[in-house]
Amino acid sequence: MSTRLEKVIQQASTLPAEIQDEIAEQWLEDIENELNWQKTLQQPQDKLAELARKALRQSAQGETLVKGFDEI
């Protein structure tokens, strides 16, 4: 375990049990999400590559609109 994680756990251990449980639930959810993300990144990206090619093709054919982030 890293020293930084040990420090976090030490500080969390000083909190009331209810808050510790809330933090633990958040951490477990974050860990599960990270593991799922890592698993997703290890899978072939064929579908993503095809979507990118389609988007580029549509853009080259003038079938797309330029919009700012606040317009999406």
Secondary structure, 3 states (H helix, E strand, C coil): CCHHHHHHHHHHCCCCHHHHHHHHHHHHHHHHHHHHHHHHHHCCCHHHHHHHHHHHHHHHCCCCCCCCHHHC
